[in-house]
Amino acid sequence: MNAVMQLQFSHGVLWRADKWYRRAWYAGPQLTAVLVAGWLLSAQSGAGAGGGAGRWGKPVSDSELTRNAEAQLIRAENDAAAAQELKTLADSGDLYAEFEYGVLLDPHFKLPRPTATDLNLALRYYHASALQGHDVAASNYGYYVAFGEGVPKNPAEGLPFIVRAANDNYSVAQTNLGMAYRDGVGVPKNEAVALQWFQKGADQGNHYAQAEIGEAYWNGTAPYPQDRGAAFQWFSKAATNDTEIYSMRRLGEAYRSGQGVAVDIPQALAWFRRAADAGETYSAAEIGIAYWNGTAPYPADPGEAVKWLEFAAKSAQETDAQRMLGMAYRDGRGVVRDPAQARYWFSQAVKNGDAQASAMLQSMSE
């Protein structure tokens, strides 16, 4: 989540603050593809010849049980008595209630709740549910433990739960397993295997996985050929989720340079602005430069440019922003002229490898 992971988390990848996203997430792949073993037998008594009569009850599917448990969680979000009922049901061993009560306790879900959050306790309920076959619980438990999110990192304990849910075709677990192979969490790093799992998650609509596949096509990471058109398509899918800010940046780059799509500067700036508003520093620098130069639809506004450039320049990678801040303070453009601040920002850019800033800094010393 998330990276994020927020996110990013950044998530990466698992956790989303919006509860409607969460509910749609539950309604994605079916948690399991089995019916409850057995039938509900209800007795029906009556007088007459033949004495009592019996009938089989209605079979209950996993999806129905899931909906019932989700409804119980929704009630528990605003009702302490309902929360206690959910806990009682979870403590009785109901795997769906165990999962939902874990969600209620999980601090990464921004829910209204009548009870305090407790990640360690949430993990106990996730674990209990996972042991009974609940794939989302297994994925949640496995992610926290394998990647050490808020608890001690223990890939040997957590990864098998992710693997099980991934093999059951749960897209979030498939994406997390791709992350494990990409980063070497509990397994040797293996980019090709990581991309196999990301592709499985992407094909089921996981936005983080779609961004990873887009990046593979963008860079030509084997076995994917470099194909900016295909990359553009995957980034477009990923960027429908507001947390995938890196995909938004890539779409801005594609429209700006005409890679995979026709050049369209206003569209490029629209995508850069979405990413910048979400905190992506490269995109913030692009918006600052647009204000600096007066690139339509942005008017020339040095003061507004400086605001965006200052935000971007916090990242060591954004040397363009650092150099332009040096220029702003050197020339008094958008800010009060300040040679000391100009030297500082030129020096920061030079330290981070910007040759143009080196020449500008030297000219101020002459």
C-alpha positions in Angstrom: 0.0 0.0 0.0 -0.3 2.4 -0.1 4.2 4.6 -0.5 2.7 4.5 0.6 3.1 1.2 0.5 1.6 4.9 1.0 0.3 3.1 1.4 3.1 3.4 0.1 2.2 1.9 1.7 3.3 2.4 -0.5 1.6 0.2 -0.6 1.7 0.1 -0.7 -0.1 -1.7 -1.6 -2.6 -3.2 1.1 -4.2 -0.4 3.0 -6.5 2.3 1.7 -8.0 5.0 3.9 -11.3 5.1 2.1 -13.8 2.6 3.5 -15.7 2.3 0.2 -12.6 1.2 -1.5 -12.1 -1.3 1.3 -15.6 -2.7 0.8 -15.1 -2.9 -3.0 -11.8 -4.7 -2.2 -13.6 -7.3 -0.2 -16.1 -7.8 -3.0 -13.4 -8.6 -5.5 -12.2 -12.2 -5.9 -14.2 -14.6 -3.8 -12.5 -15.4 -0.6 -12.9 -19.2 -1.2 -14.7 -21.3 -3.7 -16.5 -23.7 -1.5 -19.9 -23.9 0.2 -20.3 -24.4 3.9 -19.8 -28.0 4.6 -23.2 -29.3 5.5 -26.7 -28.0 5.5 -28.7 -26.2 8.1 -31.1 -28.6 9.5 -34.2 -27.1 11.0 -37.0 -29.1 12.7 -40.6 -28.4 11.9 -43.1 -30.0 14.3 -46.7 -30.6 13.4 -49.7 -32.8 14.3 -51.2 -35.4 12.1 -50.6 -38.8 10.7 -46.9 -39.5 10.4 -46.1 -37.4 13.4 -43.3 -34.8 13.1 -42.0 -33.6 9.7 -38.5 -32.3 9.0 -36.9 -30.3 6.1 -33.4 -29.3 5.0 -32.5 -25.7 5.6 -31.2 -23.3 3.0 -27.5 -23.8 2.0 -25.4 -20.7 2.9 -22.5 -19.7 0.6 -19.3 -18.2 1.6 -20.2 -14.9 -0.1 -23.4 -14.7 2.0 -21.5 -15.3 5.2 -19.0 -12.7 4.1 -21.7 -10.1 3.5 -23.3 -10.9 6.9 -20.0 -10.4 8.7 -19.3 -7.2 6.8 -22.8 -5.9 7.8 -21.9 -6.7 11.4 -18.7 -4.7 11.0 -20.5 -1.7 9.6 -22.9 -1.8 12.7 -19.9 -2.2 15.0 -18.2 0.9 13.6 -20.7 3.1 15.4 -22.2 0.9 18.1 -20.3 -0.4 21.1 -22.9 -3.1 21.6 -22.5 -4.3 18.0 -18.7 -4.3 18.4 -19.0 -6.5 21.5 -21.4 -8.8 19.6 -18.8 -9.1 16.8 -16.1 -9.8 19.3 -18.2 -12.5 20.9 -18.8 -14.1 17.6 -15.1 -13.9 16.7 -14.2 -15.4 20.0 -16.5 -18.3 19.3 -14.3 -19.2 16.3 -16.4 -17.8 13.5 -13.7 -17.2 10.8 -15.6 -14.4 9.1 -16.2 -12.6 12.4 -12.5 -13.1 13.3 -11.5 -11.3 10.2 -14.0 -8.5 10.5 -13.1 -7.9 14.2 -9.4 -7.8 13.1 -10.3 -5.1 10.6 -12.1 -3.1 13.4 -9.0 -3.3 15.5 -6.6 -2.6 12.7 -5.2 1.0 12.9 -4.5 1.1 9.2 -8.2 1.2 8.4 -9.5 4.7 9.0 -12.9 3.7 10.4 -15.2 5.2 12.9 -15.0 2.8 15.8 -16.2 2.6 19.4 -13.1 0.7 20.5 -9.4 1.5 20.6 -7.2 0.1 17.8 -4.7 -2.6 18.6 -2.5 -4.0 15.8 -1.2 -6.9 17.8 -4.7 -7.9 18.8 -5.9 -7.4 15.2 -3.1 -9.8 14.1 -4.3 -12.4 16.5 -7.8 -12.4 15.0 -6.4 -12.3 11.4 -4.2 -15.3 12.3 -7.1 -17.2 13.7 -9.2 -16.5 10.7 -6.4 -17.3 8.3 -5.8 -20.7 9.9 -9.4 -21.5 9.0 -8.9 -20.6 5.4 -9.8 -16.9 5.1 -7.6 -15.6 2.3 -7.9 -11.9 3.0 -7.0 -12.5 6.7 -4.1 -14.7 5.6 -2.9 -11.9 3.2 -3.2 -9.2 5.9 -1.5 -11.2 8.6 1.2 -12.4 6.2 1.9 -8.9 5.0 2.3 -7.3 8.4 4.5 -10.0 9.7 6.6 -10.7 6.6 7.3 -7.1 5.9 7.5 -5.9 9.5 4.7 -3.3 9.3 4.2 -2.2 12.9 5.5 -5.5 14.2 8.8 -7.3 14.2 9.7 -8.5 10.7 9.5 -12.3 10.4 9.3 -13.4 6.7 9.6 -17.1 7.7 6.3 -16.8 9.6 4.4 -14.4 7.4 5.4 -15.4 3.9 3.6 -18.8 3.8 0.3 -17.0 4.5 0.9 -14.7 1.6 1.8 -17.6 -0.6 -1.3 -19.5 0.3 -3.6 -16.6 -0.4 -1.7 -15.8 -3.7 -2.1 -19.4 -4.8 -5.8 -19.1 -4.1 -5.9 -16.3 -6.6 -6.3 -13.3 -4.2 -4.9 -10.4 -6.1 -3.5 -8.4 -3.1 -1.6 -11.4 -1.9 -0.2 -12.0 -5.5 0.9 -8.4 -5.5 2.6 -8.7 -2.1 4.3 -11.9 -3.2 5.6 -9.9 -6.2 7.0 -7.4 -3.7 8.7 -10.1 -1.7 10.5 -11.4 -4.8 11.3 -7.9 -6.0 12.8 -6.9 -2.6 14.1 -10.3 -1.4 11.8 -10.5 1.6 12.0 -14.1 2.8 13.0 -15.3 -0.7 16.0 -14.6 -3.0 15.5 -11.5 -5.1 14.1 -12.6 -8.5 12.7 -9.9 -10.7 11.3 -12.3 -13.3 9.3 -14.2 -10.7 8.3 -10.9 -9.1 6.8 -9.8 -12.4 5.0 -13.1 -12.9 3.1 -12.4 -9.6 2.6 -8.7 -10.4 1.1 -9.7 -13.7 -1.4 -12.0 -11.9 -2.4 -9.2 -9.6 -2.5 -6.7 -12.4 -4.8 -8.9 -14.5 -7.2 -8.9 -11.6 -7.2 -5.1 -11.3 -4.7 -4.5 -8.5 -3.5 -0.9 -9.1 -0.2 -1.3 -7.5 0.6 -4.4 -9.6 -0.6 -2.5 -12.7 1.9 0.2 -12.0 4.7 -2.4 -11.6 3.8 -3.9 -15.0 3.7 -0.4 -16.5 7.2 0.3 -15.1 8.5 -3.0 -16.6 7.3 -2.0 -20.0 8.5 1.6 -19.6 12.1 0.4 -18.8 12.1 -2.8 -20.8 12.6 -5.1 -17.8 13.0 -8.7 -19.0 10.9 -10.6 -20.0 9.0 -7.4 -21.0 10.2 -5.5 -24.0 10.5 -1.7 -23.8 7.1 -0.6 -25.0 6.0 2.9 -23.9 2.6 2.4 -25.5 1.9 -0.7 -23.4 3.4 1.1 -20.4 1.0 4.0 -21.0 -2.0 1.6 -21.0 -1.0 0.0 -17.7 -0.2 3.4 -16.0 -3.6 4.6 -17.2 -5.3 1.7 -15.4 -3.2 2.1 -12.2 -3.8 5.9 -12.1 -7.5 5.5 -11.7 -6.6 4.9 -8.0 -5.7 8.1 -6.3 -2.9 6.5 -4.3 -0.9 5.5 -7.4 0.9 8.8 -7.7 3.9 7.4 -9.5 1.7 6.2 -12.3 0.3 9.7 -12.6 3.8 11.1 -12.9 4.6 8.6 -15.6 1.5 9.6 -17.5 2.7 13.2 -17.3 6.1 12.3 -18.6 4.5 10.3 -21.5 2.3 13.2 -22.6 5.1 15.7 -22.2 7.6 13.7 -24.4 5.2 11.9 -26.7 6.2 8.4 -25.5 3.4 5.9 -26.0 0.9 8.7 -26.7 0.8 12.0 -28.7 2.4 15.0 -27.1 -0.1 17.0 -25.1 1.4 19.5 -22.7 -1.9 20.5 -21.0 -2.6 16.8 -20.4 0.9 16.3 -19.1 0.5 19.2 -16.6 -2.9 17.9 -15.5 -1.3 14.5 -14.6 1.7 16.2 -13.0 -0.7 18.4 -11.0 -2.6 15.4 -9.6 0.7 13.7 -8.6 2.1 17.0 -7.1 -1.1 17.6 -5.1 -0.6 14.1 -3.6 3.0 14.9 -2.7 5.2 13.6 -5.5 8.2 15.8 -5.7 9.2 15.4 -9.4 5.7 16.4 -10.4 5.8 19.4 -8.0 9.0 20.6 -9.7 7.2 20.3 -13.1 4.3 22.5 -11.8 6.8 25.0 -10.4 8.6 25.2 -13.8 5.3 25.6 -15.5 4.5 28.7 -13.3 8.1 29.9 -13.8 7.8 29.8 -17.6 4.1 30.6 -17.9 3.3 27.3 -19.7 -0.4 27.1 -20.5 -2.7 26.7 -18.8 -0.5 28.1 -16.0 0.2 31.8 -16.0 3.7 33.2 -15.4 3.8 33.5 -11.6 7.3 33.4 -10.0 5.9 33.6 -6.5 3.7 30.5 -7.1 6.5 28.8 -8.8 8.8 29.3 -5.8 6.2 27.6 -3.5 6.2 24.4 -5.7 9.9 24.5 -6.2 10.6 24.7 -2.5 8.4 21.7 -1.9 10.1 19.7 -4.6 13.6 20.8 -3.6 13.3 18.9 -0.3 14.1 15.8 -2.3 17.8 15.4 -3.1 16.9 14.1 -6.5 15.1 17.3 -7.6 18.2 19.2 -8.7 16.2 21.3 -11.3 14.1 22.7 -8.4 17.1 23.4 -6.3 18.9 25.2 -9.2 15.8 27.2 -10.0 15.5 28.3 -6.4 19.1 29.5 -6.5 18.1 31.5 -9.6 15.0 32.9 -7.8 17.0 34.1 -4.8 19.9 35.3 -7.0 17.6 37.5 -9.1 14.9 38.3 -6.6 12.3 36.6 -8.8 9.3 35.5 -6.8 11.2 36.1 -3.5 13.3 38.9 -1.9 16.8 38.8 -3.4 19.1 36.9 -1.1 22.6 35.9 -2.4 23.2 33.6 0.6 20.1 31.6 -0.1 21.0 31.5 -3.8 24.4 30.1 -2.9 22.8 27.6 -0.6 20.5 26.2 -3.2 23.1 26.2 -6.0 25.3 24.3 -3.6 22.6 21.8 -2.9 22.1 21.2 -6.6 25.9 20.8 -7.1 26.1 18.4 -4.3 23.4 16.3 -6.0 25.2 16.3 -9.4 23.8 19.3 -11.3 26.5 20.7 -13.6 24.5 23.8 -14.6 24.2 24.8 -10.9 28.0 24.4 -10.6 28.6 27.1 -13.2 26.0 29.4 -11.7 27.6 29.0 -8.2 31.0 29.7 -9.7 29.8 32.9 -11.4 28.5 34.2 -8.1 31.9 33.9 -6.6 33.7 35.9 -9.3 
